[in-house]
């Protein structure tokens, strides 16, 4: 497999002079097999440039595309209306999302393309969209990809994905908080108030399931939005730190961690410091730590 990062920011896009090297577009990752099959993970603003590339490859001909959504917060869906292949007649776009979101996906995607906000409503787009529910722990297959959804700890719910193909595996873990302060519930965000015993049990089970599903994965892309001091100020916003990601990856025996979903306020200079600090921290425990940037492309597996 090969993965390519088209958007690596969280919360909102920040292209500009301070983010030239790491990029300012929001979440979008392309995963390809050696045979050229493709799945797209998340549909943030980085999806626009990916769509332009895919449209050129299609040379005006219709194709089928598969989009795995972690959840439907703005920074993970804003690229869909600007995805060039959607405007090629005959194209089919399959969108996969968590059960709690999938029931409303048609309304969510249709909502951001309403005539008040966008010149072409979803029902007028030449491509055909179909929406699929995913459930944590219930695997499914897309072409040559074996996909395992993983429940994550984020306000109103989020799902990660373990993707196996070509004899190796990559996992996408965004958005998620650690498992001690935020409770994943459909309509409830636990603030700083103490968690109940049932909440603690649920969070422990979620963490155990994440580690189990990451066990032996070659490369993990992880939400490391906050630095430790920032996390202390925003402990229930649904995001993690690089240190928290390293603990999970070490337990799971992961070979490589990729820092992802960077905070919009982190400049290139600050990201350089993050990259150097956690490259060294990872090396000390036997994990290769890379810091994602737009255009970064990585082979997955020993080959």
VOZA-943569 format. One line per 3 residues: number of its first residue (from 1); their letters; for each residue x, y, z of C-alpha. Coordinates in pm, 1 decimal, always signed. Example, Ala and Ser with C-alpha at 12.3 -4.5 7.8 and 13.67 -1.06 7.14 Angstrom:
1	AS	+1230.0:-450.0:+780.0 ~ +1367.0:-106.0:+714.0 .
This chain:
1	XXX	+0.0:+0.0:+0.0 ~ +85.3:+364.0:-37.7 ~ -68.9:+651.8:+159.2 .
4	XXX	-69.5:+1017.7:+56.6 ~ -171.8:+1311.4:+275.0 ~ -385.5:+1578.6:+108.0 .
7	XXX	-495.0:+1760.2:+424.2 ~ -337.3:+1737.1:+770.2 ~ -496.6:+2018.0:+974.0 .
10	XXX	-774.2:+1998.1:+1229.2 ~ -1066.7:+2230.8:+1304.9 ~ -1045.4:+2467.1:+1006.3 .
13	XXX	-818.7:+2533.7:+707.0 ~ -526.2:+2773.2:+754.7 ~ -334.8:+2804.3:+426.1 .
16	XXX	-91.1:+3093.5:+433.2 ~ +264.0:+3208.5:+491.4 ~ +289.1:+3040.7:+834.4 .
19	XXX	+183.1:+2695.4:+709.2 ~ +353.9:+2663.5:+370.8 ~ +561.7:+2355.2:+450.1 .
22	XXX	+317.0:+2146.0:+651.7 ~ +4.7:+2272.4:+479.2 ~ -319.0:+2430.0:+587.7 .
25	XXX	-590.5:+2204.2:+440.2 ~ -804.9:+1981.6:+660.7 ~ -825.3:+1604.8:+693.9 .
28	XXX	-794.5:+1386.9:+383.7 ~ -576.8:+1080.6:+319.7 ~ -554.1:+867.0:+4.9 .
31	XXX	-479.8:+495.8:+45.0 ~ -381.5:+289.7:-260.9 ~ -300.1:-74.0:-323.2 .
34	XXX	-18.4:-187.3:-550.2 ~ -288.4:-266.4:-808.5 ~ -407.0:+96.1:-802.0 .
37	XXX	-727.7:+54.3:-602.6 ~ -807.8:+356.6:-387.6 ~ -1000.2:+451.9:-75.9 .
40	XXX	-1021.2:+806.1:+56.8 ~ -1024.5:+861.7:+432.0 ~ -1207.8:+1178.5:+534.9 .
43	XXX	-1326.6:+1457.9:+309.9 ~ -1179.8:+1777.7:+448.6 ~ -1064.1:+2063.9:+229.4 .
46	XXX	-762.5:+1859.3:+120.0 ~ -1005.8:+1650.5:-84.3 ~ -1031.8:+1922.5:-349.0 .
49	XXX	-673.5:+1878.0:-471.4 ~ -702.3:+1499.4:-451.5 ~ -1018.7:+1517.2:-659.5 .
52	XXX	-839.7:+1720.5:-925.6 ~ -573.8:+1449.4:-949.7 ~ -829.6:+1168.5:-965.2 .
55	XXX	-1028.5:+1351.5:-1233.6 ~ -714.6:+1382.9:-1446.0 ~ -647.5:+1012.0:-1401.4 .
58	XXX	-1005.4:+932.1:-1504.8 ~ -961.3:+1144.1:-1818.7 ~ -1326.6:+1242.6:-1817.1 .
61	XXX	-1453.1:+886.3:-1773.6 ~ -1682.0:+782.4:-1485.3 ~ -1531.5:+581.9:-1200.4 .
64	XXX	-1628.3:+463.1:-854.7 ~ -1480.2:+620.0:-542.0 ~ -1501.2:+507.9:-179.2 .
67	XXX	-1488.1:+764.2:+102.7 ~ -1448.5:+656.1:+466.8 ~ -1564.1:+929.9:+705.0 .
70	XXX	-1447.0:+941.5:+1064.7 ~ -1737.7:+1171.1:+1154.6 ~ -1924.0:+1468.7:+1011.7 .
73	XXX	-1764.8:+1769.5:+1181.1 ~ -1697.4:+2047.7:+931.4 ~ -1324.1:+1988.0:+894.1 .
76	XXX	-1391.1:+1630.9:+776.5 ~ -1662.2:+1692.4:+514.1 ~ -1605.6:+2037.8:+362.8 .
79	XXX	-1418.9:+1903.1:+63.1 ~ -1703.6:+1690.2:-72.6 ~ -1880.2:+1966.6:-272.4 .
82	XXX	-1545.5:+2052.1:-436.8 ~ -1452.8:+1693.8:-534.0 ~ -1404.7:+1717.4:-912.2 .
85	XXX	-1507.3:+1357.8:-1001.0 ~ -1854.4:+1430.8:-858.5 ~ -1915.3:+1643.2:-1166.7 .
88	XXX	-1839.4:+1364.4:-1415.8 ~ -2167.5:+1197.8:-1525.7 ~ -2184.9:+829.7:-1441.0 .
91	XXX	-1945.7:+855.0:-1145.5 ~ -2049.9:+673.7:-826.7 ~ -1932.3:+787.3:-485.3 .
94	XXX	-1984.1:+553.4:-190.2 ~ -1962.8:+722.3:+149.6 ~ -1916.8:+519.2:+469.5 .
97	XXX	-1979.1:+655.8:+819.4 ~ -2057.2:+564.6:+1178.1 ~ -2409.8:+439.5:+1244.3 .
100	XXX	-2504.8:+751.9:+1437.5 ~ -2406.5:+972.3:+1143.5 ~ -2497.0:+751.4:+849.3 .
103	XXX	-2870.7:+784.4:+906.5 ~ -2831.6:+1155.9:+846.1 ~ -2554.8:+1157.5:+587.0 .
106	XXX	-2784.9:+1239.8:+299.6 ~ -2918.5:+1537.7:+497.9 ~ -2571.0:+1640.9:+613.9 .
109	XXX	-2416.3:+1637.5:+267.3 ~ -2731.5:+1776.5:+113.7 ~ -2736.3:+2049.9:+377.4 .
112	XXX	-2394.1:+2191.1:+293.4 ~ -2493.3:+2210.1:-75.7 ~ -2829.0:+2382.1:-22.4 .
115	XXX	-2893.2:+2670.4:-258.6 ~ -2832.4:+2925.1:+18.8 ~ -2475.3:+2798.8:+57.4 .
118	XXX	-2367.1:+2644.6:-272.1 ~ -2454.3:+2692.5:-640.4 ~ -2539.6:+2325.3:-706.6 .
121	XXX	-2752.3:+2112.2:-470.8 ~ -2657.1:+1750.6:-408.7 ~ -2948.3:+1614.9:-611.4 .
124	XXX	-2825.8:+1807.9:-917.0 ~ -2467.4:+1676.4:-902.9 ~ -2401.5:+1439.4:-1198.0 .
127	XXX	-2243.1:+1170.0:-978.5 ~ -2457.7:+922.9:-784.6 ~ -2397.2:+911.1:-409.5 .
130	XXX	-2474.1:+612.4:-190.8 ~ -2435.5:+604.4:+186.9 ~ -2330.0:+308.2:+401.1 .
133	XXX	-2340.5:+260.3:+776.5 ~ -2036.3:+125.2:+955.4 ~ -2029.8:-24.3:+1303.1 .
136	XXX	-1719.1:-54.2:+1523.0 ~ -1582.3:-408.1:+1514.6 ~ -1789.2:-512.5:+1213.0 .
139	XXX	-1544.9:-557.0:+925.4 ~ -1626.0:-497.1:+560.5 ~ -1448.0:-527.0:+227.9 .
142	XXX	-1400.8:-266.6:-44.2 ~ -1223.3:-420.2:-342.1 ~ -881.6:-532.8:-220.2 .
145	XXX	-917.0:-353.3:+115.0 ~ -1025.4:-526.6:+436.3 ~ -1155.3:-252.2:+666.7 .
148	XXX	-1215.0:-265.4:+1042.2 ~ -1400.7:+30.7:+1198.8 ~ -1282.1:+129.9:+1547.8 .
151	XXX	-1484.5:+332.4:+1801.2 ~ -1309.3:+651.9:+1911.0 ~ -1360.3:+893.5:+2198.1 .
154	XXX	-1493.4:+1215.4:+2047.4 ~ -1796.6:+1437.5:+2109.9 ~ -2101.1:+1285.0:+1934.3 .
157	XXX	-1889.8:+993.0:+1817.4 ~ -1609.5:+922.7:+1573.3 ~ -1473.7:+608.6:+1412.0 .
160	XXX	-1122.4:+512.8:+1308.9 ~ -1029.9:+254.6:+1048.3 ~ -778.6:-25.6:+1028.5 .
163	XXX	-714.0:-95.4:+660.6 ~ -544.1:-419.3:+552.3 ~ -424.9:-477.6:+196.1 .
166	XXX	-116.9:-597.4:+8.8 ~ -9.9:-800.6:+311.3 ~ +22.2:-501.0:+540.6 .
169	XXX	-193.1:-258.2:+738.7 ~ -245.4:+108.6:+814.7 ~ -477.0:+260.1:+1073.1 .
172	XXX	-641.7:+601.5:+1078.9 ~ -722.8:+720.8:+1431.2 ~ -889.8:+1063.7:+1415.3 .
175	XXX	-1058.2:+1231.2:+1589.3 ~ -1005.3:+1095.3:+1939.4 ~ -932.6:+1206.5:+2291.5 .
178	XXX	-754.0:+982.4:+2540.2 ~ -973.5:+761.1:+2754.9 ~ -981.9:+927.2:+3095.0 .
181	XXX	-1168.7:+1257.4:+3057.2 ~ -1411.0:+1248.7:+2763.5 ~ -1696.1:+1006.6:+2723.9 .
184	XXX	-1805.9:+901.4:+2375.9 ~ -2185.2:+921.9:+2367.4 ~ -2413.3:+1018.2:+2085.7 .
187	XXX	-2573.4:+1319.1:+2254.2 ~ -2357.7:+1387.6:+2558.9 ~ -2022.3:+1550.0:+2614.7 .
190	XXX	-1878.5:+1500.1:+2961.3 ~ -1710.4:+1819.0:+3071.8 ~ -1479.7:+1846.9:+3370.9 .
193	XXX	-1732.1:+1680.1:+3602.1 ~ -1633.2:+1336.7:+3739.1 ~ -1719.3:+1034.4:+3527.4 .
196	XXX	-1943.1:+765.2:+3667.7 ~ -1826.6:+408.6:+3724.0 ~ -2019.0:+303.8:+3411.3 .
199	XXX	-1846.3:+578.5:+3213.4 ~ -1506.3:+455.0:+3327.8 ~ -1592.5:+99.7:+3228.3 .
202	XXX	-1706.3:+215.1:+2883.6 ~ -1391.7:+420.5:+2828.3 ~ -1164.8:+136.9:+2940.9 .
205	XXX	-1339.1:-103.3:+2703.2 ~ -1303.7:+145.8:+2416.8 ~ -933.0:+189.3:+2485.5 .
208	XXX	-876.0:-186.6:+2508.9 ~ -1055.8:-239.5:+2177.3 ~ -846.1:+30.7:+2008.6 .
211	XXX	-519.0:-124.3:+2127.3 ~ -635.5:-471.8:+2020.8 ~ -724.4:-355.0:+1670.6 .
214	XXX	-397.7:-164.2:+1631.3 ~ -189.5:-458.7:+1744.4 ~ +76.1:-530.4:+1484.0 .
217	XXX	-32.8:-250.4:+1247.8 ~ +258.8:-118.9:+1042.2 ~ +164.3:+252.3:+1038.4 .
220	XXX	-83.4:+444.0:+1254.2 ~ -205.8:+792.2:+1159.3 ~ -312.7:+948.5:+1490.8 .
223	XXX	-491.3:+1265.8:+1595.9 ~ -220.2:+1460.2:+1785.6 ~ -389.3:+1798.6:+1770.0 .
226	XXX	-268.9:+1928.9:+2107.4 ~ +67.1:+1966.6:+2272.7 ~ +65.4:+1860.6:+2640.9 .
229	XXX	+26.6:+2213.6:+2782.0 ~ -255.7:+2286.6:+2536.1 ~ -434.1:+1965.9:+2629.0 .
232	XXX	-435.4:+2070.8:+2994.5 ~ -631.4:+2381.6:+2892.9 ~ -873.6:+2191.7:+2666.9 .
235	XXX	-905.7:+1841.0:+2816.6 ~ -1253.6:+1767.0:+2684.8 ~ -1232.8:+1890.5:+2325.0 .
238	XXX	-1193.5:+1542.6:+2180.0 ~ -828.3:+1541.5:+2069.7 ~ -500.3:+1383.8:+2182.2 .
241	XXX	-133.7:+1470.7:+2221.6 ~ +167.8:+1297.8:+2062.9 ~ +263.4:+1152.9:+2401.3 .
244	XXX	-79.2:+992.9:+2441.4 ~ -54.9:+849.8:+2088.9 ~ +289.1:+703.6:+2164.2 .
247	XXX	+155.8:+520.4:+2469.6 ~ -121.5:+357.5:+2263.8 ~ +114.3:+265.9:+1978.6 .
250	XXX	+375.9:+120.4:+2212.4 ~ +115.1:-102.7:+2376.3 ~ -5.8:-217.9:+2034.4 .
253	XXX	+343.0:-290.9:+1900.9 ~ +311.4:-45.2:+1613.4 ~ +617.1:+14.2:+1393.4 .
256	XXX	+545.5:+369.9:+1283.0 ~ +333.1:+659.7:+1412.9 ~ +236.3:+955.1:+1194.4 .
259	XXX	+135.6:+1273.6:+1378.8 ~ -177.6:+1421.5:+1220.5 ~ -469.8:+1664.5:+1257.9 .
262	XXX	-236.0:+1949.3:+1354.9 ~ -382.2:+2243.9:+1545.1 ~ -454.1:+2537.4:+1312.3 .
265	XXX	-243.9:+2770.8:+1526.6 ~ +74.0:+2564.3:+1494.0 ~ +313.0:+2734.9:+1251.0 .
268	XXX	+573.8:+2560.0:+1038.6 ~ +842.8:+2656.6:+1291.4 ~ +643.1:+2507.8:+1578.2 .
271	XXX	+573.5:+2195.1:+1374.8 ~ +948.0:+2158.6:+1312.1 ~ +1001.1:+2151.2:+1688.6 .
274	XXX	+719.9:+1897.7:+1734.7 ~ +865.1:+1678.2:+1459.8 ~ +1215.4:+1678.3:+1609.6 .
277	XXX	+1097.7:+1624.1:+1967.3 ~ +876.2:+1326.3:+1889.1 ~ +1112.0:+1170.1:+1636.7 .
280	XXX	+1355.4:+1142.0:+1928.5 ~ +1092.7:+1027.1:+2178.8 ~ +974.4:+758.6:+1939.0 .
283	XXX	+1327.0:+637.1:+1867.0 ~ +1383.4:+589.6:+2239.8 ~ +1101.5:+330.6:+2250.7 .
286	XXX	+1150.4:+176.5:+1907.4 ~ +876.6:+360.2:+1714.0 ~ +946.0:+562.7:+1401.7 .
289	XXX	+757.4:+892.2:+1442.3 ~ +688.2:+1107.4:+1138.7 ~ +497.7:+1434.5:+1122.3 .
292	XXX	+251.1:+1454.3:+834.6 ~ +251.9:+1733.8:+579.4 ~ +51.6:+1793.8:+262.7 .
295	XXX	+188.4:+1587.3:-22.7 ~ +369.3:+1340.1:+203.5 ~ +353.0:+990.0:+53.3 .
298	XXX	+457.9:+677.0:+242.1 ~ +486.1:+309.9:+152.0 ~ +318.3:+82.3:+406.4 .
301	XXX	+498.2:-234.7:+512.1 ~ +852.9:-361.7:+505.2 ~ +863.0:-350.8:+126.2 .
